[in-house]
Amino acid sequence: MPYPIFALQRLGCMGTLYGGFPKFRYTRSGIPADIVKSFPVATVWNHARSKYNLPSFLAMDEPKTLARWVRSHSDLAPAVWSNGTVHRFLFSHLKPTGRKLILERGSMHPFEHFHYQQRARREAGLSFTEKTPDSVLHEIEQTDLADAVLSCSATVRRSYLDHGFDPAKIHDCDFGIDTGEFPRMPREVARGRPIRIGVVGMIGFRKGVWRVIRIAEWAKRSGLPIEVHFVGPIENPEAAEMLAKSDGNYKLHGVLKGAALKKMLQSLDLYMLPSYEEGLPFSVLEAMSSGLAAIVSTDTGACEAAVDDVSGVHLTSFTDEEFDRKLRPLLEDPEKIMSMGDAARARILENYTIDHYYGRIRTAMERIFSIA
């Protein structure tokens, strides 16, 4: 759901939406066609390249292509909002025009975003680098040009402050979801069957696939029957190879959306977000809204939504000792899993609804533009 777009529409300050997908991708979500300008050349080309297995060097840089197209328009609004990575190729060109540049961040500071991924590779026993590449340094320079950064969690805020970003430019806009789209779903207590744990999103190293493998293998050694259900595409061959070599109990479901995703959530007992770096993904909020307690990494903003031992479990070291101490009591108590799921739903209703998000966006806009 394009929640930021709906928030701006509700506040009456939405101008033109410039997108890199075909126009129907936006209009079918309820966005008026008259405010949408789309330039899907790179997206369509890359989809075709992937479908026909053409060489990777033929791929187009989608953010760069979209940024060049946006820069060609002279009628841009006085304020430009970016909630993707297009700002890397846009902000330095727009800064001299005096436009107010707003950046919504769902991830940590670019430095952390890169090096947490390298840590994930190192811990998985793969090649990694400690050198910050020029592309990341360029992104940091472009990020510093922002007049305002909308932070989706305290974790993201801290990462920017740790790298010297002006605290006056950071605005707290924790995400929220439409809880009507993800109501509390009826579930049976997990007795006489494995406990089903869901992981939704890209299956790769930043998303913590190695950590999932460690949990699944620990559970098997410990005689704890669990099933890990992956929903999403596999990011790279290395991740696929690791899963194939592991003897953990996994099921791969590919990409699920809409009714299929809701049906999957209803079949689960727990949700897991083991990422090495993440702001506050909508997926964990949607799962908690549906009544799933969340096992989350403290490297993510999800640990702010899922309260430890109340509506979720926080994991830091991902060692057998921590699993024995934090996970075993939960996995051996199906009734507690259900009660924590109720607490997860309550937590979302108290702090992370779409109305909470709209209110935070309103407050940020008033501060940024000094208006009431």
N, C-alpha and C positions, 0 to 999 in steps of 0.2 A: 504494500500500500504506500502511495506517495504522501505520507503524513506531512512532511514539510510544505508541500504544495497546498494541501488542504488547509493547513494552518494559515498560510499567507492569504488564501482565498477568504477564509473566515474573517481575518483581520481587515480585509478590504485593501490589501497592499500588494496584491499579486499583479505583476505586469505581464510580460511575455515569457513563456516557457521555451527555452531553447534545448532541444533534446537530440540525442544521438541514435534513438531508436525510431522505427516506423511510427507514424502518427497515431495509428490505431492503438499502439501500446499505451498511450496516454489517454485517449478518448474513452477507451473501454473501462478505464478506472473512474470515469465521471468527470474528467477535466474537459472544460469547454474547448471545442475544436478551434474557436477563433483566437485563443491565446497561445496555441501551440504552433511552434515552428520547428520542424524536424529536419535533420540532415543525416540519414541513416546509411550513407555510402559505406563508411568503414565497417559498421556493424554487419551489414548484409554481406559485404565482401569477406569478412573474417568468418562468418557463418558458413559461407560457401567453401572457403579454403579448408575449413575443418571437415566439412561434410565429404569433400572429395580428396582428403588427405594430401593436399598440396604442401610443399615445403614451408616450414615455419618462417623463413626469411621473407616470404611473400605477405606476411600479416601486416595490416595497417595499424598504426598507433591511433586508437579510437579517441582518447582525450585530446591528443594534439590536433587531429583532424577536426574535431568539433570546435576546439578553441580557435583555430584559424578561421573557421566559418563564422563564429560569433564575432570575431574581431572585424570582420568585413562589414558589419552593420554599424551605421552611424547613428541609429536612433535608439541606442540602448538607454535604459532607464538611469536615473541619477544614482541608484544603488543596484549593485550586481551581487547576487547570492549564488555561491557555488557549494553544492553538497556532494561533490565527487572529487575527482582528481584533475579536472579541467583547469583549475586555477594555476596549475604548474606552468601552463603555456598562455595564461590569460592576464594574470594580475600585473605583471611588469608593463604590459602594453596599455592597460587601463589606468594605472596609477597616475600618469601625467595628465589624464583628462579630468581629474578631480572627482571622479565617481567614488562613492563609498563602497568598499569591498568587504563583503561578508562571507565568511567561510564556516560552514557547518561541518564539524568533525565527529565521525563515528569511530575513529581510531586514535591512538596515541600520537604524540609528536613524531614527525617523520623519522628522526634519529632512532627513537625507541621502536617504532614500527618495523624498521629494517633490522635492527640488531636483535630484537626478540626472535625474529625468524631465524637468524643465524644461530642463536642459542638453541632453538628447536632442532636444527639440523645437527649441531654438535652433540646434543644429548641423545640423538638417535644414531650416533656413530657415523654420520655422513660428513662430506666435505663442507667447510664453512669458511667465512672470511671475517676478520675483525676490522677490515678497512672500510670506511664509509665511502661508497661509490660517488662519483661526481653527480649522478642523476639525483641521488638523495640530497646532496649538498645544494643542488639547484632547487629542489622542492622546498628545502628549509628557507632558502632566500625568498622564494615566492610566498611562502606562508607568512614570513615576517612582514610582508607588504599589506597583509589584511588589516583593515580598520577594526574588525571585530571577529572573534572566533566564538562560535556557539558550541559549547562542550556538552556532550551527551551524558557525561558522568563525572564524578569527582576524580576518578582514575585518570581520565583524559586531561582534566584541569591540572592535576598534579604534574603530569608529564610535560605540559607546556610551561608551567612555572619552574620546573627543574631545569629547563633549558633557557631561562631568562626572558620568557615572553612577558610582556607588560600585563600585569594582572587586571588593569582597568579595561583591557580589551577582551577579556574572557567573560563570557556570559553563560550561566548555568541553564542548560535546556535539556535536562534528562528526558529521554524518549518516553513516549507513552503509546498505548495501542487501543484499538477499538475492542473493548472487552465483549461487546455483543457479537463480534465476529468469532471470538474464541471463548464461548461460555464454559462454565464448569461442566465437564463431561462425566457421565456415570461410568464407574469402573468396578470391577470385581476385585476383591482382595486376592493377592497373589499366593494362593495355597495350592500345593501339589503341582506346581509348574515353575519354570524359570522366571525370574524377575526380568521384565523387559525394560531396557534402558535405551532411550533414543538420543541420537546425535544428528542434528540438522545443520547442513551447511557444506561448504567445500571440504572434501576429505583430503587434508594435506598437513604439512608440518606446522604451519602457524596455527592451524585450528586444533593442533594437539593430537594427531592420529597416533603418534608414538605413545602418548600418555594413555590413550584408550587401550592400546595393545597391552600395556603394562597392567592396567586394571583387569582386563579380561583374562590374562594369563594368571595373575594373582588369584582371581576368583576360582579359576579351574583348579589350581594347586590347593586352594583352601577348601574345596568341596562346596563352594557356594554357587548354586545354579543360576546363571544370568545369561541373557541374550542381549547383545548390543546390536541395535538396528540403526544403520547409517542411512540417512536421507540426504542425497546431494551427489554432485559429480566428484569423481576422483581427480585431484589436482594434477598429479604427475605420476609417471611410471614407478618412481621410487616408493611412493606411498602404496600403490597397488601391490608392489613386490613384497613390502613388509607385511601387509595384511595376508598375502598368500602364504608366506612362510610361517606366520603365527598359528598356534593351535587354539587360539581363543574362539569363543562362540560368536560369530558375526553373521549378520544378514545385510546385504546391500540392496537398497530399494531404488537407487537412482534419484532423479529429481521428481518430487511430488509437490503439487500446488493445489490450492482450493480445497474442494471436498475430499480429495485423496489425502492431502496433508492432514486435514482434521480427523479423518478416519484413522490415520496412523497414530496421531497423538492420543486418540481415545484408546488405542490398543496398548499403550505404554503404561508403565508403573512409575518410572522416573525419567528425568531429562538430564543430559550431561553437556556441559560446555567446558572442555578442558583446554581451551585456547591458550597460547603463549602471549597473545596480545589481542585485545578486543576492547572496544569502548563499552557499549551496552547494546548488544544485538537484539533486534526485534524478536528473533526466534525464541530466546529464553523467556521474554515477557509473554509471548503467545503461549508457550508451553505452561508457564506458571498460571496464566489466566485460565487455562483449561483444567487446572487442578493437579499439575505435576510439580512435586518438589524438585529442585535443581541441584545437581552436583556440579560445582563451578570452581574454576581456577581463580586464585587470588591475584593472578596477573591480569584479570579482566574487571570491568566495571559491573559485571553480573553479580559479583559478591556483595555489591551494595543493594541489589534488588532481593537476592536470596539470602535471608538472614541465617547465619550458621546455627545448625541444630534446631531451627524453628521452621523455616520454609525451604531449607536447603542444607547442603554440606559444603564447607570450604576446604579445598585441597591446595597445599603449597608445594610440598616436596615430591609428591607422587612416588613415594617409596612404599615397600611392603609394610613397614612399621606404621606409616600414616594410614594406609588402607585398613590395617587391623584395628587401629584406634578409632578411625572416623567412619569408615564404610561398613565394616562387619556388623556393628550394632544395628545399623539401619537395614541392611540386607537380610538380617535374621529376624526382623520384626515387621511383617507385612502390615500390621495394624498401624504402626508408626508411620510407614510410608503413606498410608491413606490420610492420617491426621496432618502430616506435614504438607500434603497436597492441598488440603483445605486451607492451611495457613498461607500457602503460596498464592492461592486465589485471592485471599483477603489482602495480602500484601500488595498485589497489583491494584485492587480496587481502591486501596488507601493512598497510593502514591504514583501509579504508572498508567492511568487511563489516558485516553486521547484528550480529554478535557484538561487534565493536569498538564499535558504537553502543550496544548494550545495556550494555556495560561502562562506557561514559562516563556513561550515564544512572544506573547504579547508584552510581557515585562521586559524582555530583551530588546524588542523593537522600540519601546518607550525610552529605554536607556540609551540605545544607540543613536536615536534621532532626537532625543531630548523633547519628547512630545508626551501628551497625556491623552 
